[in-house]
Amino acid sequence: MSTLINITSLSWKIQQKNILHNISFNVRKGEVIGIIGPNGAGKTSLLRCLTNQANILANSNISGSVQLKNRDLKQYSAKEIAQHFALVMQKNDSIFALSVQDVMNMGLLPHKSFFALDNDHDKAQIALALDKVGLRHELHSHFNQLSGGEQQRVLIARALVQASQILILDEPTNHLDVYYQHQVLQLVSKLHITVIMTVHDFNLASLYCQRLLLLNKGELISDGTPEEVLAPKQLSKIFGLPCQQNIDAITGATQVSFYLEENRLEENRLEENGLVENKIIDDKLAAPIDTQCASGSLSE
Ligand SMILES: Nc1ncnc2c1ncn2[C@@H]1O[C@H](COP(=O)(O)OP(=O)(O)OP(=O)(O)O)[C@@H](O)[C@H]1O
């Protein structure tokens, strides 16, 4: 796979705080990448830099470089960026007053002039994209009268008609019920384009992303396969909770579970005390621990 994006030593500092610190990685064509990490880790900020939103890379607090196809992203015009990147971000105040059809038309704009819109091919593309997210019947509805989950699905459909090479999504499963969480992630992961998305749910990220980037306090802590990045020791340390990694019996995907010690079933504690190999990781010991320590790992 050829390299599409190169991020080198990207740092962003605001009032002594490192929003992003010395981040370097490459994105290869066709990869589906999930960016994970705790609240405030810098996930959305990284997406904003990757797409030079509002010309953010011109900000003097930001250093390092982002290159798209071996050319500095700062040299791309806004239209060129829109031709390469389809965005599904969290804040969409500017489109609230529009109809679903108007929102969908916006997805076609990067590739044509406003006056060239609305031919039969465009209409068919829009209908197909809305079909994929189960919302064809809402074409003439007002965007602001849809539920949060329906709005999110319209934005994903708009990104589909934009037909860009790179799809950027900030928390695409926000507001979605469990059916549409899977539906939408399955859809975007099978588009055969490059996808970079922030995901809070590690198990969904693991199931639908081939590569994960773990951020914490603005730093890139880990970059690799879900199995590598969802390492219990690492996650336990960052989130301050015991963590266990399993292979899902149905999907075969790496999964993790977190829990408070007080919520563990008593019978599990007894079983592990005697017989079962323990995979719980103690934050303080930063190593697999034996069962005698396990029940007190949070309180000690
Ligand atoms: N323009 C800004 N001015 C000041 N601080 C900012 C700005 N943008 C982001 N931050 C700070 O940078 C940090 C990272 O924010 P960001 O939104 O990127 O985190 P995140 O990982 O996406 O978080 P979440 O999971 O909560 O959405 C936060 O502490 C945030 O307050």
The ligand as a Gaussian input file, in Angstrom:
#p B3LYP/6-31G(d) Opt

LIG

0 1
 N       -8.713000      25.783000      20.648000
 C       -8.380000      25.280000      21.832000
 N       -8.001000      26.090000      22.854000
 C       -7.639000      25.598000      24.054000
 N       -7.616000      24.289000      24.340000
 C       -7.996000      23.450000      23.383000
 C       -8.394000      23.877000      22.084000
 N       -8.692000      22.800000      21.340000
 C       -8.506000      21.748000      22.143000
 N       -8.094000      22.119000      23.360000
 C       -7.760000      21.254000      24.492000
 O       -6.970000      20.223000      23.950000
 C       -7.216000      18.996000      24.613000
 C       -7.536000      17.926000      23.600000
 O       -8.830000      18.177000      23.072000
 P       -9.504000      17.210000      22.022000
 O      -10.869000      17.734000      21.766000
 O       -8.596000      17.062000      20.886000
 O       -9.539000      15.860000      22.856000
 P      -10.278000      14.491000      22.509000
 O       -9.287000      13.417000      22.703000
 O      -10.940000      14.589000      21.191000
 O      -11.340000      14.457000      23.683000
 P      -12.816000      13.795000      23.796000
 O      -12.626000      12.329000      23.850000
 O      -13.288000      14.339000      25.096000
 O      -13.623000      14.271000      22.625000
 C       -8.337000      19.266000      25.603000
 O       -7.776000      19.441000      26.891000
 C       -8.949000      20.543000      25.100000
 O       -9.492000      21.298000      26.157000

